């Protein structure tokens, strides 16, 4: 049976086990031999990261051809209009091609949102909003680039779901081993 770990990656932690520059890595939190990330989260993003010891499962989770949906809670500068959110779904042209969200909707601030160090700068505290963005691709900094392209730079980005797996009961830095139930 493959091993699958759900991990709440904290802000400013690399999605790898080593770093020659001495930044915080997964090794600071997970001491399970033989597991590797199934996808990545940027250093300045936080939230759900999956790790497994099974190469086929890793590919099934991470490879874009499988179109496994990923949900992000995103705090942005300003308040996007419905027309702006629709643009994200219809497609935004980025330097590496057209990028489409499965959905983009206004949302409330996530419940039990952990504090972040450093916090969002004071100049953004009164002029921001939260949206939910669902993707079935995973290009480098895709959500951030899409939102910047429509005039709403990202202040905070947290992945809350990958396929059937969620952050649910995890706090930053916590992990749990899970049963593998992947949709076909």
C-alpha positions as CSV (number, residue, x, y, z in Angstrom):
1,X,0.0,0.0,0.0
2,X,1.5,3.4,-1.0
3,X,2.3,5.9,1.7
4,X,0.5,9.3,1.3
5,X,1.2,12.2,3.6
6,X,-1.0,15.4,3.9
7,X,1.2,18.3,5.1
8,X,0.3,21.9,5.9
9,X,3.3,23.7,4.4
10,X,4.0,26.9,6.4
11,X,4.8,30.2,4.7
12,X,8.5,30.5,3.8
13,X,9.3,26.8,3.8
14,X,10.7,25.1,0.6
15,X,8.8,22.2,-0.9
16,X,12.0,20.1,-0.8
17,X,14.1,18.4,1.8
18,X,17.4,20.2,1.3
19,X,18.5,23.7,0.5
20,X,22.1,24.9,0.0
21,X,21.1,28.4,1.1
22,X,19.9,27.2,4.5
23,X,16.2,28.1,4.2
24,X,13.6,26.1,6.0
25,X,12.7,22.8,4.2
26,X,10.4,19.9,4.6
27,X,13.1,18.1,6.6
28,X,12.3,20.5,9.5
29,X,8.9,18.9,9.8
30,X,8.8,15.5,8.2
31,X,11.1,12.6,9.2
32,X,9.7,9.9,7.0
33,X,12.2,8.1,4.7
34,X,11.5,7.6,1.1
35,X,8.7,10.1,0.5
36,X,8.7,12.9,-2.1
37,X,6.4,15.7,-3.0
38,X,3.6,15.2,-5.5
39,X,3.7,18.8,-6.8
40,X,5.1,21.9,-5.2
41,X,4.1,25.1,-3.4
42,X,6.2,28.2,-3.8
43,X,8.4,29.3,-0.9
44,X,6.0,32.2,-0.2
45,X,2.8,30.1,-0.5
46,X,1.3,28.0,2.2
47,X,-1.1,25.2,2.6
48,X,-1.7,21.6,1.4
49,X,1.2,19.6,0.1
50,X,1.1,15.9,-0.6
51,X,4.0,13.5,-0.3
52,X,4.2,9.9,-1.3
53,X,6.6,7.0,-1.6
54,X,4.9,5.7,-4.8
55,X,6.1,7.1,-8.1
56,X,2.9,6.2,-10.0
57,X,0.8,7.9,-7.3
58,X,3.1,10.9,-7.4
59,X,2.6,11.2,-11.2
60,X,-1.2,10.7,-10.9
61,X,-1.4,13.6,-8.4
62,X,1.1,16.0,-10.0
63,X,1.0,15.5,-13.7
64,X,-1.2,18.0,-15.6
65,X,-2.6,15.3,-17.9
66,X,-4.6,13.9,-15.0
67,X,-6.3,17.3,-14.4
68,X,-6.6,16.8,-10.6
69,X,-8.2,19.9,-9.2
70,X,-6.4,22.1,-6.7
71,X,-8.3,24.8,-4.7
72,X,-6.6,28.0,-3.5
73,X,-7.8,30.6,-1.0
74,X,-6.2,33.8,-2.3
75,X,-6.0,37.2,-0.6
76,X,-5.6,39.8,-3.3
77,X,-5.2,43.6,-3.5
78,X,-8.5,45.2,-4.2
79,X,-11.8,43.5,-4.9
80,X,-12.1,41.7,-8.3
81,X,-15.3,42.3,-10.2
82,X,-17.3,39.4,-11.6
83,X,-16.0,40.3,-15.0
84,X,-12.5,40.0,-13.7
85,X,-13.2,36.6,-12.1
86,X,-14.8,35.5,-15.4
87,X,-11.6,36.5,-17.3
88,X,-9.7,34.0,-15.1
89,X,-12.1,31.2,-16.1
90,X,-12.1,32.2,-19.8
91,X,-8.3,32.5,-19.9
92,X,-5.5,34.9,-19.3
93,X,-2.6,35.1,-21.6
94,X,0.7,34.6,-19.7
95,X,4.2,34.5,-21.1
96,X,4.0,30.7,-21.3
97,X,0.6,30.6,-22.9
98,X,-3.1,30.7,-22.1
99,X,-4.0,29.9,-18.5
100,X,-7.5,29.1,-17.4
101,X,-9.0,28.6,-13.9
102,X,-11.8,25.9,-13.5
103,X,-13.5,28.5,-11.3
104,X,-12.8,31.8,-9.6
105,X,-15.3,33.1,-7.0
106,X,-15.4,35.6,-4.2
107,X,-15.0,33.9,-0.8
108,X,-14.7,34.7,2.9
109,X,-11.4,34.7,4.7
110,X,-10.6,31.0,5.6
111,X,-11.7,29.9,9.0
112,X,-8.9,29.3,11.5
113,X,-6.5,31.3,9.2
114,X,-3.1,30.9,10.9
115,X,-1.1,34.1,11.6
116,X,1.8,34.7,9.3
117,X,5.2,36.1,10.0
118,X,5.7,38.6,8.5
119,X,2.0,39.6,8.4
120,X,0.4,41.3,5.4
121,X,1.7,44.9,5.2
122,X,-0.6,47.5,6.9
123,X,-1.1,49.4,3.6
124,X,-3.1,46.4,2.3
125,X,-5.2,45.6,5.4
126,X,-8.2,47.8,4.3
127,X,-8.1,47.2,0.5
128,X,-8.1,43.5,0.0
129,X,-10.4,40.6,-0.5
130,X,-10.4,36.8,-0.6
131,X,-11.3,34.7,-3.6
132,X,-11.3,30.9,-4.3
133,X,-9.5,29.8,-7.4
134,X,-9.6,26.2,-8.7
135,X,-7.1,25.0,-11.2
136,X,-6.5,21.6,-12.9
137,X,-3.0,22.5,-14.1
138,X,0.0,23.5,-12.1
139,X,2.4,25.9,-13.8
140,X,5.0,27.8,-11.9
141,X,3.4,30.6,-9.8
142,X,0.3,30.2,-12.0
143,X,-2.3,31.7,-9.6
144,X,0.0,34.7,-8.8
145,X,0.7,35.4,-12.4
146,X,-2.9,35.1,-13.5
147,X,-4.1,37.5,-10.8
148,X,-1.3,40.0,-11.4
149,X,-2.4,39.9,-15.1
150,X,-5.9,41.0,-14.2
151,X,-4.7,43.7,-11.9
152,X,-5.1,42.0,-8.5
153,X,-1.7,41.1,-7.1
154,X,-1.7,38.3,-4.5
155,X,-1.0,39.1,-0.9
156,X,-1.5,35.6,0.5
157,X,-2.0,32.3,-1.2
158,X,-3.0,29.1,0.6
159,X,-3.8,25.8,-1.2
160,X,-6.7,24.2,0.7
161,X,-7.5,21.1,-1.5
162,X,-5.9,18.7,-3.9
163,X,-8.4,16.3,-5.4
164,X,-10.1,14.6,-2.5
165,X,-7.6,15.8,0.1
166,X,-7.9,18.9,2.2
167,X,-6.1,20.8,4.9
168,X,-9.1,20.4,7.3
169,X,-7.6,19.4,10.7
170,X,-4.0,20.4,10.1
171,X,-2.2,23.4,11.5
172,X,1.0,24.8,9.8
173,X,3.8,22.3,10.1
174,X,1.5,19.4,10.9
175,X,1.2,16.2,8.8
176,X,-0.9,13.1,8.7
177,X,-0.6,9.8,6.8
178,X,-3.7,9.1,4.8
179,X,-5.3,6.2,3.0
180,X,-5.1,6.5,-0.8
181,X,-8.5,7.1,-2.5
182,X,-7.8,8.7,-5.8
183,X,-10.7,9.3,-8.3
184,X,-10.3,7.6,-11.7
